[in-house]
Amino acid sequence: MEFIRRHPNASPSLESWYQIVRRADWNSLADVKKIYPSADQVGRRTVFNISGNQFRLVARINYRIKAVFVLHILTHQAYDKGEWKQ
C-alpha cells in the first residue's frame, strides 16, 4: 500500500484498526463509538483517527450488509484541506 510506504509509522495502527473492524458487528454509529469514541460521521462517511490523530481513515459503513469500505487514508493535514469530500 502506497500510503504505508510513505508513512510507515501508520502501519501498526492501521493493522490494529483492520483486525478490529473485520471482527466488528456494528449496527450503528453508536456501536462504532463504543470501540472508537472519536469516530465522527461526516455525511455518509465515518472518519477514524489513526495513530494518535496523526492520520485519518475515511470509510463508508454499510450496517445492513456488515461491510466497511475504506475510501481514503490521509495525513491530518491532507484531511483538513477537505479535498476528500469531493
Beta strands, then each sheet from edge to edge (+ up, - down):
strand 1: 40-42
strand 2: 45-50
strand 3: 55-62
strand 4: 67-75
sheet 1: 1+ 2- 3+ 4-
end
